[in-house]
Amino acid sequence: MPRRKFDFYPLLPIIFLLGFGIATIVSVSPANLLNHLIYIILGFSFFLFFSFFDLEVLFSISPLIYFFSIAFLALPFLVGTVTRGSIRWIPLGGFTIQPSEIVKPFLAILAAWFWSREEFKLKNFLKFIWLSLPILALIFLQPDLGSTLVVLSIFLGTIIVGGIKFKQAMLIVLAVLLGFPLFWFSLRDYQRMRIVHFTNPYIDPLGEGYNLIQAKITVGSGGLLGRGLGRGTQSHLAFLPERHTDFVFASLAEELGFLGSSLVLFCYLLLFLRLLKIASLSKERSLFLLATGLFFGLVFQTAINIGMNIGLLPIAGVTLPLISYGGSSLLSTMISLGILEGISRQRSREKVIEIK
């Protein structure tokens, strides 16, 4: 059995981004630092575990993963705690677990397993939608619109590279447009207001538009070099809500400025380029689909979070991968990166076999 080579290239941007996250948490929410460090240690443990795990085993138990995901997502409705009108978390001792975050990488496995076995045809697409509906409904009803959109991006990524033709894609786009009114009326009132006030947050500057206005003020107040760690007025005086989770990028931009924010974006660029290369060089269809789905999910979540922090997108309630405080989000991201590392190692093993 040839020794599989570990891909160290993604580690440098991962470590830098985790470092930015630690620095920001220390500054704006020091009370959460210990928990955050525990999450990072657990995250790296999962990263290493899935880096060396045989991915074929995961594909072989995909039906079990499907039913486990549904059961896991249903748990918050049975034993979960209600927080700010949402029931997304399961209490576990002094910590909480958010199933909608944890299942994301495993849903990518399900999508890759399905489309690696099925050719893209209308009947298979409808079958995939039918199988996906219970999962998406359970996440959406928590309600967790942000996670629902991220999961949809994962599914969309596997469909795009899974062999869909242009005419088929146009039909799907048309169906989505026709179904938009149904989607709109299925949203909660506060979710619709977020979209409405995104176009003009000053309609209700002290209500629904408050978060967006404060985020933009916070980012802009950082200037070129930032105010310095621990000196951000918007975050430390609590004008900025969720300063260590959903709006952590705004906190970071205020204290590290345009240059610090640009360095963060550069680290994401390096990481995503490497992940894209891992996906593009995967020869097995199942691994290629899995890598692409995970790549789409991570890029989409990052873009949504930064976009809503700088006022380019409506507030969707998603965390910034590797930087935001939140154990479930960090574990989900590290599991995804561990699986991608495993795909890269699988490719290295194939290269050794080919040479021999």
Phi, psi and omega in degrees: 000117180292148180284133182275134182276132178279134180270106184273349186300319180289341187296321184298308177295328177298314181295318179297316181294320175298322178296318176299320179297315179298314181300319181290319178296318178303322184283310190262341182210064185299336180296337181264003186298313184300313178299320181297319178294323176297317178298322180294317179297315177297320180298317178293327177296315177293323178301312180292321181300311182283341175294326183256002182279144178285110184294336178297330177295318179296319178294324183291335180253022182304319176301322177293321178299321180299309182289325177295320180298317179297315180296318181295319180290337179279341184303317180303329180288341182261315185231010184283168178251139180275125178229117180051044175082359180247149178237079187246346191245145176250125179289138179217090184067232178271004182241173174228152178240136177252101183304324182297337175277314186297325186282348187306307180297330181284331174290329174296323176297317179299314181296317180294319179298317182295309186281346173283341180259338187241141173280148182286105175226164183301316182295324178288324177296317178295323177296319179295318177298316180299319178289331183279335187304314180300321181293310181296321180296317180297322178288316183295325184281354183294330348269145180218080182296321181301310179295325177300316180293322179295316178297319177299323178294324176296312178298318180297321179299316180291327180290318182300316182268359184274003177112014180292141179265163186300314180297321178295319179297319180295323177295321179294317178300317178298319179295321179296317180296319179292331180272359182299318178304320178297318177298317183299315182283349175275348179287151172290162182302317183291330178290320176295322180294327177299319180289317180297314183283349173297322180291328178206085183295343184280359171298322180222071188294338180258000180240249185295332181273356187299310184301315182295317179297313182294324178297316180293320177297318182296313180298315182293330183288347180287335180063209183283313187253351179085167180276346183101148180299132180084002184242010179287121184283319182298316182282316185285335177267009173065023171289324181271119179282158176046046188292343181249000180238267184296326184249033180292329179294323177295318177299316180296317181295325179293320186270333181250352174073190182297321182294316178296319178295321179295323178295321176298314179297324178294320178297318176298320179299314179299317181296313184291326176296320178292318179296323177295322178294319177302316180294315185293333182266000179285122184274324179287133184300318182296317180290323178298315179294320179296312180298320180293317179299315178296319178299312179302316182298314181292317180295316181298314181297318179296315181295319180297314182296310181294321179300319181284336177288329182255009173084014179270341182224155176296157179289123185243352177073046176241150181273165177266116185306133175075350183244315182297150171285137179151112186296314183296318179297316181293318178297318179299316180296316182290326174296315178300315180292325177295319177297318178295323175297319177297323177295319178296320179291325176297321177295320178297322179294319179297323180296320179296318180297318180298318179297318181293000000 
